[in-house]
Amino acid sequence: MTPVTGPESPDRRRLLTTGAAVLGAAATTQLWLPATASAAQPRLPAGVFSLGVASGDPLPDGIVLWTRLAPDPLHGGGMPTRTVPVQWEISEDSRFVTGVRRGTAQAKPAYGHSVHVDVRALRPDRTYWYRFRADGQISPRGRTRTAPDATGRGPLRVALASCQNWQQGYFTPYADMRVQDPDVVVFVGDYIYESPPSATGVRRHEGTGEPHSLVQYRNRHAQYRRDPDLRAMHAAAPWVVTFDDHEVDNDYAGQVPQDPDKQSHAAFVARLTAAYQAYYEHMPVRASAVPNGPHIRMHRRLDFGSLARLNVLDTRQFRSNQATTQAGARSPSRTMLGAAQKKWLLDGLHGSTATWNLVASQIMMAETDLLIGAGKQWYYDAWDGYQAERNALLARFATVRNPVVLSGDRHVTMISDLKRDFADPRSAVVGAEFVGTSISSGGDQDQAAFHAFMDPRRPDNPHWKLVDAHRGYHLFDIHRDRIDAQVRVVGTVLRTRSSARTLARLRVEDGRPGVRLV
């Protein structure tokens, strides 16, 4: 997307016809009026915008604007148990002179006083500024950007992030990400960690144990949102998010917890219900993601002109329980996506006219063989544990234009060619995968120990192009003829500030499956 360097003349007709849809209430166009206290309603506590602002899921004509009123964020929010009107506005300039849309949303206690405004009738491929007001208090301003329309040809700058553990490190990489100024951030899971407080980390989780209730998950999300670098990055660009396991319970599958002998099915369903609602309440997603009990719709598709299509997967809700043997991993009945989501993905890939077909998958798709020499040893929680479905999907990749998978979970950078059949070293390359390192999970890893373990396994995994254990994120400049990728890393996440650098540069070329170092 081409940056906008200054405000443009407003379209006066558009100022009078808002297309925004607000969960729980219709948006209304109106001027901000002076705040007055009602005799029946006491004033709100100070600091209602403590969690900042965010935007997400850009469309050519729309964007989701988010905030949550929480003057006491780590203790349930601290809001009165009543619905609160929240005014919002979006402008073409940072001083809000060139107004575009205004409206009022209703922050309801049933949704933690979160606000999700689905603003429509915006212009494609444009930078906008937005803010909120409640009872006279004004939020920090945020900057966002709409997607290009069908004629848009790029370029597009995308940041890939995942795995931010509050206790194991500061979210230092986001400071560099802001400097790099991506058009959109794709976050592929482990936004929070459900682990109990620990005295050994650089900072401590709130609470006294793992979250199980809605209030407990709200408090954990709110704690993460208080990180200044994360909050600033949310205010700087739109995000496209999906969850992995730690937003609920480590290594859960569908409605099966990690330790089913320690949680009854009914108790885990209640935990899922609480976790999914708290996730929705804290993410800039549309009303299509409002949870229905222990279910939430997260797989979705976003187009960025004719340049790129982004298919966002949900690899948790519909998967079979993890295998425990190689025979189980090879079972044709084992599914990661479920039949409906798999069909949705394949339809989206084959129906795409985009140059680049991106797949946001929370867990690694390329093979990881940990056994040196003959035989195989896999991580069963990743796609390696769902061999038949993974192989069938890779077979279809051979007929898709430029498939590129963006993944997380591993806490390390692992960049690979995707092979039609990983059991056959001569098998054709059908795509590329970038497994992004973590923002902070794992802390500052011992690089020498990591490479001492991984390097002897490289001959058994010839499709690996780069493996590394620094903390950071990946940055992609997507053009019509190529994707230029950078692995951006920081020196440490044990301090709030650290220098950043480009560890490696890679390239994927149009019509040439796979990835190479440059």
Summary of the structure (lengths in Angstrom):
residues: 518
radius of gyration: 22.6
end to end distance: 23.5
largest distance: 77.7
contacts: 1842
relative contact order: 0.12
helix: 19%
strand: 27%
